[in-house]
Amino acid sequence: MPVQPSLFDPPFDPPDATRATIPDARLEAARVRGLLRELCLLNDDIPVIVEGRRDVAALRHLGLRGTIHMLHCGQTVAAFGERLDRRVPMVILLLDWDRRGRQLHAQLTRHLEADWEEYNYIRQELISLCKSAISSVEELPAWLAAHEASSPSRPRPEPSRTGSRSNP
């Protein structure tokens, strides 16, 4: 039975000669896994901002252990931004990329003085890699699981052939 690769395994990066023969889904999944590993490491020190509870649950499922703030917490976007600015100098915005998420992202960035631009590439790359297949953070675990299913499994070690065989 093949072992399911861990989120923290090195990304699958095939040699250039075989890269063209590997389906895009495998490469996309490997790149998303790499971004998520990086996000996990960054989240140890930098809070992540998402829209709601399901987004928080999805990121926890994917391995984030640091602070995650929900934008939908009963405050206006302006009040949320002001409260956040008093608490942290830097944040990672990971709002959905559907129409509403894009609107909230634009509103929040207008009200934030905390540095968010340095890590905006994470959201942009996730949007690019997941294309139109998904449009929210909460869909990432299912998308990744589906794409990992099409990823190559690790090669199994060959049994040792150095021992002598006895003739029956």
C-alpha positions in Angstrom: 0.0 0.0 0.0 1.6 3.4 -1.0 2.2 5.8 1.8 0.2 9.1 1.4 2.7 12.0 1.2 2.7 14.3 4.2 2.1 18.0 3.8 5.6 18.6 5.1 7.3 16.3 2.6 9.6 17.9 0.0 7.7 19.1 -3.0 7.5 16.9 -6.0 9.9 18.6 -8.5 10.7 16.3 -11.4 13.7 16.7 -13.7 13.2 19.0 -16.7 13.3 16.0 -19.1 10.2 14.5 -17.5 8.4 17.7 -16.5 6.6 17.9 -19.9 5.1 14.4 -19.5 3.7 15.0 -16.0 0.1 16.2 -15.9 -0.3 19.8 -14.8 -2.5 18.7 -11.8 0.6 17.0 -10.2 2.7 20.1 -10.6 0.0 22.4 -9.4 -0.5 20.2 -6.3 3.2 20.2 -5.6 3.3 24.0 -5.8 0.3 24.4 -3.6 1.8 22.1 -1.0 5.0 24.2 -1.1 3.0 27.4 -0.6 1.1 25.8 2.3 4.3 24.7 3.9 5.6 28.2 3.6 2.3 29.6 5.0 2.6 27.2 8.0 6.1 28.5 8.8 5.1 32.1 8.4 2.0 31.7 10.5 4.1 30.8 13.5 4.9 34.6 13.7 2.5 36.3 11.4 -1.3 36.2 11.8 -3.4 35.1 8.8 -6.7 36.9 8.0 -9.6 34.9 6.5 -13.3 35.5 6.0 -15.0 33.0 8.3 -15.0 29.8 10.5 -14.8 27.4 7.7 -11.7 29.1 6.3 -10.1 28.8 9.8 -11.0 25.1 9.9 -9.6 24.5 6.5 -6.3 26.1 7.3 -6.1 24.2 10.6 -6.7 21.0 8.7 -3.8 22.0 6.4 -1.5 22.4 9.3 -1.5 26.1 10.3 -1.0 26.4 14.1 -0.5 30.1 14.6 -3.0 33.0 14.9 -5.8 33.2 12.4 -8.3 36.1 12.6 -11.8 36.0 11.1 -12.9 39.1 9.2 -16.5 38.1 9.8 -16.5 38.7 13.6 -19.4 41.2 14.0 -17.4 44.3 13.2 -17.2 46.5 10.2 -14.2 46.0 7.9 -12.9 49.5 9.0 -13.2 48.6 12.7 -11.6 45.2 12.1 -8.7 46.9 10.3 -8.2 49.4 13.1 -8.3 46.8 15.8 -5.8 44.7 13.8 -3.4 47.6 13.3 -3.2 48.2 17.1 -2.2 44.5 17.6 0.1 43.5 14.8 2.6 45.2 12.4 2.3 42.5 9.7 -0.5 40.2 8.4 -1.1 37.7 5.7 -4.4 38.3 3.9 -6.0 35.1 2.6 -9.5 36.1 1.7 -11.4 34.2 -0.9 -11.0 35.0 -4.5 -14.7 35.0 -5.5 -16.4 38.3 -6.1 -17.2 39.0 -2.5 -13.7 38.0 -1.4 -12.2 40.4 -3.9 -14.4 43.2 -2.6 -13.5 42.4 1.0 -9.8 42.3 0.2 -10.0 45.7 -1.5 -11.9 47.2 1.5 -9.6 45.7 4.1 -6.4 46.8 2.4 -7.7 50.4 2.3 -8.2 50.3 6.1 -5.0 48.4 7.0 -1.8 50.1 8.0 -0.2 46.8 8.9 2.1 45.4 6.2 0.1 42.9 4.1 1.7 43.4 0.7 4.9 41.4 1.4 3.0 38.1 1.6 0.3 38.9 -0.9 2.1 36.6 -3.4 0.8 33.6 -1.4 -2.9 34.5 -2.2 -2.0 35.4 -5.8 -0.2 32.1 -6.4 -3.1 30.1 -4.9 -5.5 31.9 -7.1 -3.3 31.2 -10.2 -2.7 27.5 -9.3 -6.3 26.6 -8.4 -7.6 28.5 -11.4 -11.4 28.4 -11.7 -11.7 25.0 -9.9 -12.2 26.6 -6.5 -12.8 30.2 -5.3 -12.4 30.0 -1.5 -10.0 29.0 1.2 -12.4 26.5 2.6 -12.2 24.4 -0.6 -8.4 24.1 -0.5 -8.2 20.8 1.5 -10.6 19.0 -0.9 -8.8 20.5 -4.0 -5.5 19.4 -2.6 -6.7 15.9 -1.7 -8.1 15.4 -5.2 -4.9 16.6 -6.8 -2.7 14.5 -4.5 -4.7 11.4 -5.5 -3.3 12.0 -9.0 0.2 12.7 -7.8 2.8 9.9 -8.1 3.4 7.8 -5.0 6.9 7.4 -3.7 8.8 4.5 -5.2 9.0 1.5 -3.0 12.4 0.1 -2.3 13.3 -3.0 -4.2 13.7 -6.1 -2.1 17.2 -7.1 -1.4 18.6 -9.6 -3.9 21.9 -10.1 -2.3 20.9 -13.1 -0.3 21.2 -16.6 -1.7 18.1 -18.5 -2.7 17.6 -22.0 -1.8 16.3 -24.4 -4.4 13.1 -26.2 -3.2 
